[in-house]
C-alpha cells in the first residue's frame, strides 16, 4: 500500500475511533459495559496503530520500537482506568504517584 493512501486511511480510522471511544466510554453511563469492553478497545486501537505503521512501510526496527511503545501506552491506559458504579463515569488517572480520593462527577469516595 502506498504510504500516502495508508496515511489518509489512518487519519480517517483514528477520527472514527476517537468519536466511537468518546461515546462508548465517556458519554455512556453503563459501567458494566465499560468494564467489559474498555481493555479490548484499547488493545484494538494499539493493534490498529501498529498495523498502520507496518502498512506505511516502516522498517522492522521502527516497527518493533513502535510496538513496544504502543504496548506500554495500552498497559498504562488499562491499568489507570476505573469505572464508577454510582455515576458510570470512566476515570483515567494519569498521575501514577498520587491517588484520587473522590469522583469528580458524583463526589463518592473512590476505592483505591
C-alpha positions as CSV (number, residue, x, y, z in Angstrom):
1,X,0.0,0.0,0.0
2,X,1.3,3.5,-0.8
3,X,2.2,5.5,2.3
4,X,0.0,8.5,1.3
5,X,-3.0,6.3,1.0
6,X,-2.2,4.4,4.2
7,X,-1.9,7.8,6.0
8,X,-5.2,9.0,4.7
9,X,-6.9,5.8,5.9
10,X,-5.0,6.1,9.2
11,X,-6.4,9.6,9.8
12,X,-10.0,8.6,8.9
13,X,-9.8,5.5,11.1
14,X,-8.4,7.5,14.0
15,X,-11.2,10.0,13.7
16,X,-13.8,7.2,13.8
17,X,-12.1,5.5,16.8
18,X,-11.9,8.8,18.7
19,X,-15.6,9.5,18.2
20,X,-16.6,5.9,19.0
21,X,-14.4,5.8,22.1
22,X,-15.8,9.1,23.3
23,X,-19.4,8.0,23.0
24,X,-18.8,4.4,24.3
25,X,-16.6,5.2,27.2
26,X,-17.3,8.8,28.3
27,X,-20.9,9.6,27.3
28,X,-22.3,6.1,28.0
29,X,-23.1,5.5,31.7
30,X,-23.2,1.7,31.6
31,X,-20.4,0.7,34.0
32,X,-20.7,-3.0,33.2
33,X,-20.3,-2.4,29.5
34,X,-17.3,-0.2,30.1
35,X,-15.6,-2.7,32.4
36,X,-16.1,-5.5,29.9
37,X,-15.0,-3.7,26.7
38,X,-12.6,-0.9,27.6
39,X,-9.5,-3.0,27.7
40,X,-10.5,-4.7,24.4
41,X,-11.0,-1.3,22.8
42,X,-7.6,-0.1,23.9
43,X,-5.9,-3.3,22.6
44,X,-7.7,-2.9,19.3
45,X,-6.5,0.7,18.9
46,X,-2.9,-0.4,19.7
47,X,-3.0,-3.2,17.2
48,X,-4.5,-0.9,14.5
49,X,-1.8,1.6,15.1
50,X,0.9,-1.0,14.7
51,X,-0.8,-2.3,11.5
52,X,-0.8,1.2,10.0
53,X,2.8,1.7,10.9
54,X,3.6,-1.5,9.1
55,X,1.3,-0.6,6.2
56,X,3.2,2.7,5.7
57,X,6.4,0.7,5.1
58,X,8.3,1.3,8.3
59,X,11.5,-0.8,8.8
60,X,11.5,-3.6,11.3
61,X,13.4,-1.7,13.9
62,X,10.9,1.2,13.9
63,X,8.0,-1.3,13.9
64,X,9.4,-3.1,16.9
65,X,10.0,0.2,18.7
66,X,6.5,1.4,18.0
67,X,5.0,-1.9,19.1
68,X,6.7,-1.7,22.4
69,X,5.6,1.9,22.9
70,X,2.0,1.0,21.9
71,X,2.0,-1.9,24.3
72,X,3.3,0.4,27.1
73,X,0.6,3.0,26.4
74,X,-2.1,0.4,26.3
75,X,-1.0,-1.1,29.6
76,X,-0.9,2.4,31.3
77,X,-4.4,3.2,29.9
78,X,-5.9,0.0,31.1
79,X,-4.2,0.0,34.5
80,X,-5.0,3.6,35.1
81,X,-8.7,3.5,34.2
82,X,-11.6,2.8,36.6
83,X,-15.3,3.0,36.3
84,X,-17.6,4.3,39.0
85,X,-20.7,2.2,39.7
86,X,-22.6,5.2,41.2
87,X,-22.4,7.6,38.3
88,X,-20.9,5.4,35.5
89,X,-18.0,7.8,34.9
90,X,-14.8,6.5,33.4
91,X,-11.9,7.9,35.3
92,X,-8.5,7.7,33.7
93,X,-5.9,8.6,36.3
94,X,-2.8,9.7,34.6
95,X,-0.7,10.8,37.6
96,X,0.6,7.5,39.0
97,X,2.4,8.8,42.0
98,X,-0.7,10.2,43.6
99,X,-4.1,8.8,44.3
100,X,-7.5,10.2,43.6
101,X,-9.8,10.4,46.7
102,X,-13.2,11.3,45.3
103,X,-15.0,11.1,42.0
104,X,-15.2,14.5,40.2
105,X,-18.7,13.9,39.0
106,X,-20.6,12.4,41.9
107,X,-18.3,13.0,44.9
108,X,-18.3,9.4,46.0
109,X,-15.2,8.1,47.7
110,X,-13.0,6.0,45.3
111,X,-11.8,2.5,46.1
112,X,-8.1,2.9,45.6
